[in-house]
Amino acid sequence: MARATTHLVETLRKTAHELESGAEYNWGNATKCNCAHLAKALAPEIATRALVEIRPQLDEWTEFANDYCPHSGAPADKLLDTLYANGLGQKDIHQLEYLSNKEVLNALPGGFRYLEHGNRRDVALYLRTWASLLELELKTNKPVKQQPQRAVAEATEV
């Protein structure tokens, strides 16, 4: 799971709010999908320039993460630099795009269930739940895996 920071927690919640408020969303478009929205929230100035240079219908964030080269200067790599600098790793990119982190899914209000990765409401719920888990880590100085289930449930109640 991503490195817990206050900035990341706040940005995950901000991104969820923007999606719930009608931000343009399209999971099949690399400039309007789950990771693109988080990148825009973390570094709008970098994202604005970089997102116009990538091929939105042909590229996918999991491919960007797999092909990442920190010295390339490629637009997608600049965005990944930002995500990585803010505590995310390659696995987090994959899991965010597909809403597949089991720790986040286990902590969903109402219990474990799979979410639709192209559904803006599900993306917002995933982001808020993830933010709550990271916030719990910050408060307790313990990774989510070491948290009592009751604490995780209380932290992620809506």
KOLDO-312635 format. One record per residue: x, y, z of N, C-alpha, C in turn; residue in one letter. Coordinates in Angstrom, 3 decimals, m for minus. Each point is the difference from the previous one (the first is absolute). Layout:
N
{node {X, Y, Z}, {X, Y, Z}, {X, Y, Z}, A},
...
***
This chain:
158
{node {0.849, m1.177, 0.000}, {m0.849, 1.177, 0.000}, {0.894, 1.240, 0.000}, M},
{node {m0.515, 1.072, m0.537}, {0.735, 1.259, m0.124}, {0.528, 0.473, 1.352}, A},
{node {1.048, 0.802, m0.049}, {0.557, 0.610, 1.204}, {m1.000, 1.044, 0.511}, R},
{node {m0.379, m0.138, 1.250}, {m1.007, 0.886, 0.579}, {0.581, 1.383, 0.274}, A},
{node {m0.629, 1.019, m0.581}, {0.335, 1.388, 0.298}, {m1.308, 0.782, 0.087}, T},
{node {0.029, 1.077, 0.747}, {m1.180, 0.846, 0.106}, {m0.384, 0.542, m1.368}, T},
{node {0.997, 0.392, m0.778}, {m0.272, 0.549, m1.331}, {m0.701, m1.027, m0.889}, H},
{node {0.452, m1.236, 0.016}, {m0.637, m1.034, m0.820}, {m1.429, m0.259, 0.477}, L},
{node {m0.203, m0.070, 1.301}, {m1.345, m0.209, 0.540}, {m0.940, 1.106, m0.476}, V},
{node {0.445, 1.244, 0.133}, {m0.828, 1.132, m0.420}, {m0.265, m0.031, m1.503}, E},
{node {1.005, m0.379, m0.773}, {m0.154, m0.019, m1.453}, {m0.923, m1.127, m0.453}, T},
{node {0.065, m1.139, 0.639}, {m0.933, m1.088, m0.324}, {m1.434, 0.450, 0.250}, L},
{node {m0.223, 0.677, 1.116}, {m1.356, 0.484, 0.305}, {m0.433, 1.102, m0.970}, R},
{node {0.918, 0.876, m0.345}, {m0.310, 1.062, m0.961}, {m0.373, m0.603, m1.355}, K},
{node {0.742, m1.004, m0.424}, {m0.276, m0.662, m1.278}, {m1.369, m0.670, 0.034}, T},
{node {m0.319, m0.657, 1.107}, {m1.322, m0.627, 0.145}, {m1.092, 1.056, m0.107}, A},
{node {0.188, 1.119, 0.680}, {m0.992, 1.079, m0.044}, {m0.188, 0.532, m1.426}, H},
{node {1.102, 0.191, m0.713}, {m0.089, 0.502, m1.381}, {m0.760, m0.971, m0.896}, E},
{node {0.242, m1.287, 0.170}, {m0.729, m0.996, m0.790}, {m1.486, 0.022, 0.345}, L},
{node {m0.308, 0.102, 1.279}, {m1.402, 0.047, 0.428}, {m0.694, 1.288, m0.457}, E},
{node {0.787, 1.031, m0.229}, {m0.560, 1.305, m0.398}, {m0.117, 0.159, m1.505}, S},
{node {0.297, m1.061, m0.747}, {m0.232, 0.037, m1.437}, {1.205, 0.247, m0.876}, G},
{node {1.218, m0.119, 0.532}, {1.187, 0.133, m0.848}, {m0.109, m0.971, m1.171}, A},
{node {0.495, 0.420, m1.148}, {m0.075, m0.849, m1.194}, {0.748, m1.304, 0.272}, E},
{node {m0.684, m1.116, m0.188}, {0.558, m1.310, 0.333}, {m0.268, m0.993, m1.122}, Y},
{node {1.038, m0.770, m0.324}, {m0.135, m1.063, m0.992}, {1.144, m0.974, 0.242}, N},
{node {m0.306, m1.156, 0.553}, {1.051, m0.952, 0.342}, {0.796, m0.430, m1.234}, W},
{node {m0.610, m0.046, m1.156}, {0.667, m0.434, m1.218}, {0.866, 1.066, m0.642}, G},
{node {0.111, 1.148, 0.611}, {0.811, 1.097, m0.528}, {1.082, 0.325, 1.025}, N},
{node {1.259, m0.158, m0.375}, {1.119, 0.153, 0.931}, {0.129, 1.408, 0.565}, A},
{node {m0.728, 0.964, m0.543}, {0.068, 1.361, 0.536}, {m1.176, 0.326, 0.922}, T},
{node {m0.947, m0.946, 0.138}, {m1.200, 0.260, 0.804}, {m0.334, m1.174, 0.919}, K},
{node {0.941, m0.870, 0.229}, {m0.241, m1.219, 0.760}, {0.406, 0.176, 1.472}, C},
{node {0.015, m1.089, 0.736}, {0.292, 0.018, 1.429}, {1.346, 0.644, 0.305}, N},
{node {1.060, m0.501, m0.613}, {1.345, 0.524, 0.275}, {0.173, 1.417, m0.510}, C},
{node {m0.588, 0.318, m1.131}, {0.120, 1.359, m0.545}, {m0.609, 1.014, 0.957}, A},
{node {m1.130, m0.337, 0.585}, {m0.630, 0.927, 0.942}, {0.871, 0.209, 1.231}, H},
{node {0.612, m1.063, 0.503}, {0.875, 0.151, 1.158}, {1.245, 0.810, m0.370}, L},
{node {0.572, m0.256, m1.169}, {1.174, 0.754, m0.449}, {m0.322, 1.484, m0.136}, A},
{node {m1.178, 0.303, m0.538}, {m0.415, 1.406, m0.140}, {m0.130, 0.669, 1.362}, K},
{node {m0.501, m0.732, 0.975}, {m0.172, 0.576, 1.336}, {1.341, 0.185, 0.709}, A},
{node {0.935, m0.904, m0.238}, {1.311, 0.093, 0.653}, {0.885, 1.072, m0.621}, L},
{node {m0.057, 0.143, m1.296}, {0.891, 0.947, m0.690}, {m0.684, 0.547, m1.246}, A},
{node {m0.935, 0.916, 0.175}, {m0.762, 0.495, m1.150}, {0.866, 0.611, m1.100}, P},
{node {1.051, 0.700, 0.367}, {0.840, 0.643, m1.014}, {0.735, m1.021, m0.871}, E},
{node {0.459, m1.070, 0.582}, {0.676, m1.055, m0.767}, {m1.027, m0.788, m0.809}, I},
{node {m1.104, m0.349, 0.642}, {m1.027, m0.811, m0.654}, {m0.604, 0.721, m1.202}, A},
{node {m0.244, 1.289, 0.129}, {m0.604, 0.748, m1.100}, {0.848, m0.102, m1.265}, T},
{node {1.304, 0.152, 0.156}, {0.904, m0.074, m1.163}, {0.159, m1.441, m0.494}, R},
{node {0.225, m0.909, 0.924}, {0.308, m1.383, m0.378}, {m1.202, m0.729, m0.594}, A},
{node {m1.181, 0.238, 0.520}, {m1.171, m0.740, m0.470}, {m0.386, 0.340, m1.429}, L},
{node {0.368, 1.164, m0.494}, {m0.312, 0.316, m1.396}, {0.950, m0.712, m0.962}, V},
{node {1.108, m0.517, 0.519}, {0.987, m0.652, m0.863}, {m0.136, m1.515, m0.079}, E},
{node {m0.789, m0.581, 0.896}, {m0.135, m1.455, m0.072}, {m1.164, m0.359, m0.908}, I},
{node {m0.029, m1.236, m0.438}, {m1.058, m0.478, m0.904}, {m1.131, m0.569, 0.854}, R},
{node {m1.047, 0.784, 0.228}, {m1.012, m0.406, 0.977}, {m0.734, m1.292, m0.317}, P},
{node {m0.223, m0.307, m1.254}, {m0.757, m1.205, m0.336}, {0.893, m1.223, m0.144}, Q},
{node {1.295, 0.215, m0.139}, {0.898, m1.123, m0.276}, {0.833, m0.423, 1.199}, L},
{node {0.189, 0.892, 0.924}, {0.869, m0.289, 1.133}, {m0.815, m0.308, 1.248}, D},
{node {0.635, m0.703, 0.915}, {m0.633, m0.364, 1.255}, {1.009, 0.201, 1.124}, E},
{node {m0.460, 0.430, 1.143}, {0.894, 0.318, 1.111}, {0.791, m1.207, 0.481}, W},
{node {m0.565, m1.185, m0.068}, {0.780, m1.170, 0.409}, {1.187, m0.189, m0.942}, T},
{node {m0.190, 0.328, m1.284}, {1.120, m0.068, m0.950}, {1.027, 1.079, 0.300}, E},
{node {m0.482, 1.204, 0.346}, {0.931, 1.067, 0.379}, {0.869, m0.459, 1.169}, F},
{node {m0.641, m0.591, 1.010}, {0.737, m0.446, 1.187}, {0.990, m1.108, m0.344}, A},
{node {m0.413, m0.923, m0.868}, {0.896, m1.093, m0.388}, {1.193, 0.497, m0.814}, N},
{node {m0.218, 1.018, m0.824}, {1.036, 0.506, m0.900}, {0.771, 1.185, 0.580}, D},
{node {m0.260, 0.363, 1.230}, {0.577, 1.191, 0.623}, {1.523, 0.034, m0.096}, Y},
{node {0.501, 1.146, m0.424}, {1.438, 0.254, m0.046}, {0.210, 1.414, 0.547}, C},
{node {0.570, 0.127, 1.192}, {0.082, 1.311, 0.644}, {0.823, 1.043, m0.753}, P},
{node {0.803, m0.411, m0.937}, {0.869, 0.945, m0.700}, {m0.476, 0.318, m1.418}, H},
{node {m1.160, m0.521, m0.376}, {m0.442, 0.162, m1.385}, {m0.538, 1.402, m0.298}, S},
{node {m0.621, 0.620, 1.000}, {m0.629, 1.289, m0.245}, {m1.325, m0.123, m0.730}, G},
{node {m0.448, m1.216, m0.247}, {m1.279, m0.222, m0.683}, {m1.134, 0.542, 0.871}, A},
{node {m1.068, 0.494, m0.625}, {m1.107, 0.574, 0.769}, {m0.548, m0.947, 1.075}, P},
{node {m0.216, m1.251, m0.351}, {m0.540, m0.950, 0.977}, {0.983, m0.210, 1.148}, A},
{node {1.278, m0.011, m0.297}, {0.996, m0.182, 1.051}, {0.049, 1.196, 0.942}, D},
{node {m0.258, 1.188, m0.508}, {m0.068, 1.187, 0.869}, {m1.169, m0.129, 0.973}, K},
{node {m1.111, m0.502, m0.492}, {m1.151, m0.204, 0.877}, {0.282, m1.079, 1.038}, L},
{node {0.647, m1.074, m0.428}, {0.341, m1.064, 0.944}, {1.005, 0.497, 1.030}, L},
{node {0.954, 0.846, m0.422}, {0.935, 0.595, 0.963}, {m0.774, 0.676, 1.123}, D},
{node {m1.044, 0.729, m0.366}, {m0.824, 0.707, 0.976}, {m0.713, m0.976, 0.926}, T},
{node {m0.608, m1.029, m0.567}, {m0.694, m0.989, 0.817}, {0.971, m0.707, 0.935}, L},
{node {1.147, m0.394, m0.514}, {0.988, m0.695, 0.819}, {0.562, 0.912, 1.092}, Y},
{node {0.226, 1.255, m0.321}, {0.512, 0.963, 0.985}, {m1.013, 0.238, 1.120}, A},
{node {m1.254, m0.264, m0.276}, {m1.052, 0.199, 1.000}, {m0.393, m1.284, 0.725}, N},
{node {0.831, m1.028, m0.118}, {m0.183, m1.194, 0.815}, {m0.583, m1.214, m0.685}, G},
{node {m0.396, 0.116, m1.262}, {m0.545, m1.157, m0.693}, {1.113, m0.807, m0.646}, L},
{node {m0.256, m1.271, m0.204}, {0.924, m0.876, m0.698}, {m0.673, m0.583, m1.229}, G},
{node {0.767, m0.774, m0.754}, {m0.531, m0.590, m1.226}, {m1.250, m0.836, 0.293}, Q},
{node {0.038, m0.766, 1.066}, {m1.143, m0.852, 0.346}, {m1.232, 0.857, 0.309}, K},
{node {0.218, 1.142, 0.655}, {m1.127, 0.894, 0.303}, {m0.660, 0.513, m1.272}, D},
{node {0.815, 0.273, m1.039}, {m0.534, 0.480, m1.274}, {m0.917, m1.065, m0.602}, I},
{node {0.472, m1.226, m0.028}, {m0.807, m1.101, m0.530}, {m1.301, m0.149, 0.802}, H},
{node {0.142, 0.015, 1.317}, {m1.167, m0.208, 0.848}, {m0.991, 1.157, m0.081}, Q},
{node {0.488, 1.224, m0.134}, {m0.905, 1.138, m0.141}, {m0.762, m0.083, m1.322}, L},
{node {0.683, m0.342, m1.057}, {m0.673, m0.065, m1.302}, {m1.106, m1.047, 0.010}, E},
{node {0.208, m1.099, 0.705}, {m0.989, m1.088, 0.007}, {m0.761, m0.139, 1.319}, Y},
{node {0.242, 0.919, 0.945}, {m0.653, m0.032, 1.317}, {0.131, m1.387, 0.623}, L},
{node {1.234, m0.445, 0.134}, {0.204, m1.405, 0.358}, {0.819, m0.249, 1.264}, S},
{node {0.356, 1.035, 0.760}, {0.775, m0.230, 1.225}, {m0.909, m0.694, 1.018}, N},
{node {0.379, m1.205, 0.397}, {m0.839, m0.810, 0.893}, {m0.167, 0.662, 1.372}, K},
{node {1.027, 0.714, 0.472}, {m0.132, 0.681, 1.295}, {m1.078, 1.078, m0.082}, E},
{node {m0.034, 0.724, m1.093}, {m1.021, 1.032, m0.186}, {m1.368, m0.659, m0.148}, V},
{node {m0.089, m1.025, m0.815}, {m1.282, m0.677, m0.212}, {m0.524, m0.629, 1.290}, L},
{node {0.890, m0.550, 0.819}, {m0.408, m0.581, 1.285}, {m0.529, 1.058, 0.955}, N},
{node {0.474, 1.233, m0.142}, {m0.372, 1.073, 0.919}, {m1.224, 0.795, m0.465}, A},
{node {m0.569, m0.346, m1.144}, {m1.160, 0.744, m0.497}, {m1.139, m0.037, 1.013}, L},
{node {m0.710, 1.117, 0.153}, {m1.187, m0.035, 0.858}, {m0.940, m1.106, m0.483}, P},
{node {m0.448, m0.815, 0.926}, {m0.871, m1.117, m0.371}, {0.767, m1.277, m0.302}, G},
{node {1.326, 0.064, 0.000}, {0.810, m1.189, m0.200}, {0.532, m0.171, m1.412}, G},
{node {0.761, m1.050, m0.160}, {0.687, m0.259, m1.265}, {m0.986, m0.170, m1.145}, F},
{node {0.353, 0.627, m1.105}, {m0.691, m0.235, m1.268}, {0.886, 0.561, m1.101}, R},
{node {m0.211, m0.492, m1.187}, {0.722, 0.539, m1.146}, {m0.720, 1.242, m0.498}, Y},
{node {0.764, 0.929, m0.509}, {m0.547, 1.241, m0.541}, {0.223, 0.025, m1.505}, L},
{node {m0.815, 0.784, m0.699}, {0.166, 0.167, m1.445}, {1.025, 1.102, m0.247}, E},
{node {1.091, m0.343, m0.670}, {1.078, 0.973, m0.183}, {m0.372, 1.151, m0.925}, H},
{node {m1.062, m0.107, m0.743}, {m0.430, 1.077, m0.884}, {m1.210, 0.758, 0.516}, G},
{node {m0.333, m0.188, 1.252}, {m1.161, 0.642, 0.605}, {0.480, 1.110, 0.928}, N},
{node {m0.300, 1.241, m0.323}, {0.516, 1.137, 0.770}, {m0.356, m0.066, 1.480}, R},
{node {m1.210, m0.489, 0.339}, {m0.376, m0.113, 1.421}, {0.868, m1.030, 0.708}, R},
{node {0.273, m1.112, m0.687}, {0.868, m1.021, 0.588}, {1.425, 0.516, 0.153}, D},
{node {0.471, 0.763, m0.968}, {1.346, 0.575, 0.091}, {0.071, 0.940, 1.195}, V},
{node {m0.998, 0.852, 0.161}, {m0.013, 0.938, 1.122}, {m0.033, m0.747, 1.339}, A},
{node {m0.808, m1.052, 0.096}, {m0.062, m0.799, 1.222}, {1.350, m0.643, 0.289}, L},
{node {0.630, m0.543, m1.008}, {1.321, m0.624, 0.139}, {1.011, 1.037, 0.500}, Y},
{node {0.012, 1.187, m0.613}, {0.942, 1.044, 0.395}, {m0.227, 0.436, 1.442}, L},
{node {m1.241, 0.177, 0.392}, {m0.301, 0.407, 1.387}, {0.405, m1.087, 1.002}, R},
{node {m0.267, m1.241, m0.343}, {0.362, m1.107, 0.886}, {1.510, m0.100, 0.116}, T},
{node {0.703, 0.120, m1.114}, {1.458, m0.036, m0.005}, {0.544, 1.135, 0.861}, W},
{node {m0.552, 1.184, m0.143}, {0.430, 1.154, 0.799}, {m0.192, m0.282, 1.488}, A},
{node {m1.114, m0.603, 0.359}, {m0.261, m0.310, 1.410}, {1.010, m1.000, 0.548}, S},
{node {0.360, m0.981, m0.807}, {1.002, m0.976, 0.441}, {1.361, 0.654, 0.203}, L},
{node {0.387, 0.860, m0.932}, {1.283, 0.698, 0.137}, {m0.016, 0.932, 1.206}, L},
{node {m1.126, 0.644, 0.225}, {m0.131, 0.881, 1.162}, {0.133, m0.793, 1.300}, E},
{node {m0.597, m1.190, 0.033}, {0.121, m0.876, 1.168}, {1.460, m0.370, 0.234}, L},
{node {0.725, m0.293, m1.061}, {1.441, m0.286, 0.125}, {0.740, 1.184, 0.608}, E},
{node {m0.328, 1.196, m0.468}, {0.661, 1.197, 0.525}, {m0.287, 0.192, 1.490}, L},
{node {m1.223, m0.252, 0.410}, {m0.395, 0.205, 1.399}, {0.612, m1.028, 0.944}, K},
{node {0.179, m1.223, m0.491}, {0.436, m1.089, 0.877}, {1.451, m0.426, m0.225}, T},
{node {0.606, 0.471, m1.070}, {1.359, m0.416, m0.365}, {0.098, m1.504, m0.246}, N},
{node {m1.098, m0.596, m0.445}, {m0.018, m1.431, m0.317}, {m0.566, m0.181, m1.397}, K},
{node {0.605, m0.892, m0.805}, {m0.577, m0.313, m1.314}, {m1.408, m0.573, 0.147}, P},
{node {m0.796, 0.147, m1.023}, {m1.386, m0.474, 0.026}, {m0.062, m1.478, 0.374}, V},
{node {0.922, m0.786, m0.504}, {m0.026, m1.448, 0.267}, {0.104, m0.305, 1.497}, K},
{node {0.574, 0.923, 0.780}, {0.172, m0.230, 1.432}, {m1.103, 0.649, 0.842}, Q},
{node {m0.997, 0.573, m0.659}, {m1.097, 0.669, 0.708}, {m1.072, m1.018, 0.385}, Q},
{node {m0.582, 0.179, 1.182}, {m1.152, m0.845, 0.330}, {m1.139, 0.282, m0.989}, P},
{node {m0.735, m1.021, m0.371}, {m1.079, 0.162, m0.985}, {m1.004, 1.049, 0.456}, Q},
{node {m0.259, 0.080, 1.306}, {m0.945, 0.980, 0.519}, {0.477, 1.432, m0.292}, R},
{node {1.295, 0.244, 0.167}, {0.552, 1.331, m0.259}, {m0.121, 0.364, m1.478}, A},
{node {0.231, m0.981, m0.860}, {m0.121, 0.242, m1.440}, {m1.457, 0.315, m0.353}, V},
{node {m0.931, m0.758, 0.560}, {m1.420, 0.219, m0.276}, {m0.431, 1.385, 0.477}, A},
{node {0.436, 0.402, 1.173}, {m0.366, 1.319, 0.522}, {0.610, 1.117, m0.853}, E},
{node {1.206, m0.196, m0.471}, {0.686, 1.023, m0.775}, {m0.633, 0.215, m1.362}, A},
{node {m0.658, m1.017, m0.525}, {m0.529, 0.087, m1.366}, {m1.526, 0.150, m0.042}, T},
{node {m0.636, 0.197, 1.146}, {m1.456, 0.204, m0.010}, {m0.311, 1.280, m0.761}, E},
{node {m1.065, m0.059, m0.777}, {m0.416, 1.175, m0.775}, {m0.923, 0.870, 0.829}, V},
***
